[in-house]
Amino acid sequence: MEELDSEPTVTLIPGVNSKKKQMCFDWGPGEMLVCETSFNKKEKSETVPGCPFIYIIRKDIDVYSQILRKLFNESHGIFVGLQRIEEELTGKSRKAQLVRVSKNYRSVIRACMEEMHQAAIAAKDPASGRQFSSQVSILSAMELIWNLCEILFIEVAPAGPLLLHLLDWVRLHVCEVDSLLADVLGSENPSKHESFWNLVTILVLQGRLDEARQMLSKEADVSPTSAGMCRILGDLMRTMPVLSPGNTQTLTELELKWQHWHEECERHLQDGTFASSPHLESLCKIMLGDEAALLEQKELLNNWYHFLVTRLLYSHPTVKPIDLHFYAQSSLDLFLGGESSPEPLDNILMAAFEFDIHQVIKECSIALSNWWFVAHLTDLLDHCKLLQSHNLYFGSNMREFLLLEYASGLFAHHSLWQLGVDYFDYCPELGRVSLELHIERIPLSTEQKALKVLRICEQRQMTEQVRSICKILAMKAVRNNRLGSALSWSIRAKDAAFATLVSDRFLRDYCERGCFSDLDLIDNLGPAMMLSDRLTFLGKYREFHRFYGEKRFCDAASLLLSLMTSQIAPRCFWVTLLTDALPLLEQKQVIFTTEQTYELMRCLEDLASGRPVRGEPGAQRLQEDIENTKLEMLRLALARNLARAIIKEGSLEGS
């Protein structure tokens, strides 16, 4: 039967009383808006507003931490590198490379933890100091868990080397002994230092027997009565069989040597060799793996997993991975002694010792405040081929689900969203769809940011998103009266309707000001002018002006006539076009032929007959009078040009 998840914790929002008032909320991509409504739960008639605020609840606040942002940035590079080298990894080199990647992740965590620790020391107010210290504890726990997973799941250390790795694991994470060692050795008489025996005991508990022997030699130098006992215990420490990395001896040989050594330690204890020195006798008992003696050192051990590794070192040095969970569970029970319950960290470590990867990931997802840890650890374990059989009910495997959650959190941040793009890219099943949904919600606050988003979409052939972004930017440009930019974006979006709208604005501006803005853009439209009829007209009308400016009057006249007769020009612009024909009609040489003049006259009459009759007084009446005057001037100019054209063409025929 599948284990049910526990109920989620309740989050209390300051100033909001959910018992008296109904709540209103709305989900966003990375946050939720919450406020009270004006409805009372008990008395429906009462509509007095309570809380006047709208609260923003973010699901992943860690992305706003300056220091943790470095963690996200650095780990992104490691993640992308791992995905790219996946195809090259084979055999032994594959395992070595994956271990190297894991160590890189851990080094990033430790660097971030060190920076957070310095920030806690330098904090100006107690609240900030506590917050930084809390983050240090979380990062330390993350590195502890990751390191153990590296040993058990990635290194897959066999019996013998397994214990060496676990010893390094404990030494790395119980590091107070180094500062204590420096403190004791820095004193005038180390053996008389109040923490001397605590230091020696901790060194023995961590299996640092060479350093413990050196400390005992200092005691022997100043205390002749205990010199013999210190020498004997030091010899036992020196002769303890340990499987070193370069040693070729077998586990069977190691077990035989260790058994002989263990019997010698026990003989000295039975003979009362150390009876006159409680400290040395206690150390000998620890080296024999005596549980009672180990439990007496609870304060120096600090935690149950330190107790576990010390117990294995002195009782079961060739422990096999398959037996770890048994010793881990008994060590946890012995260390807690029924006085307290296991913490979330204890449950996670226990799940790791039980080789239950999915439980480790689940417990970490519940305990940690963001998805960074579980997303990257799961991805690495997936590359180790450890999660292949675990698919979820809703479409994607565990790796992809966690990466999608992590990437979604990054998209809530104003700059980290760029990292999230790569995480979506490496989710083959749902990554593309998720990226499309999230990238549409990015606020395009600046054109530079918009260009970044656009480039990402274009690289991935996200046509709809490209069009949407271009249309948004075109609308912003229109609102700011930047018509050239608006036209450029509408062409890039291939939006005919919007290109028509912007072209109309260009034409309206021309009518008001008598000149075009953004000439470079209009002059170089090229094939883009075919996007809409209005844009084509704008480009061709600008071409007409260029011909006129270059005194290519015949070309200008032909183009002007074609714009009117092809019906490509908006009817409201015909008066302007006919007015533009006036200078050509008044040239000394005849520009328009008889046929062309008849076409212009037909257009003029079509325009005149189609104009509505208005009788409003005032400014509108004045405007109508001006238009009528223009029409009369055009009729007169066309009539004169027709007469000149007939005479010219008749003269040519007669000759």
Helices and strands as residue ranges (DSSP letters): E 21-27, E 31-40, E 55-58, G 61-64, H 66-85, G 86-88, H 91-122, H 126-149, I 150-155, H 161-173, H 176-185, G 190-192, H 196-205, H 209-222, H 224-239, H 251-270, H 278-287, H 291-295, H 298-301, H 304-315, G 321-323, H 324-336, H 344-353, H 357-367, H 372-383, H 398-410, H 417-425, H 431-439, H 447-459, H 463-479, H 483-492, H 496-513, H 519-523, G 526-531, H 533-549, H 553-565, G 571-573, H 574-585, H 594-610, H 619-654
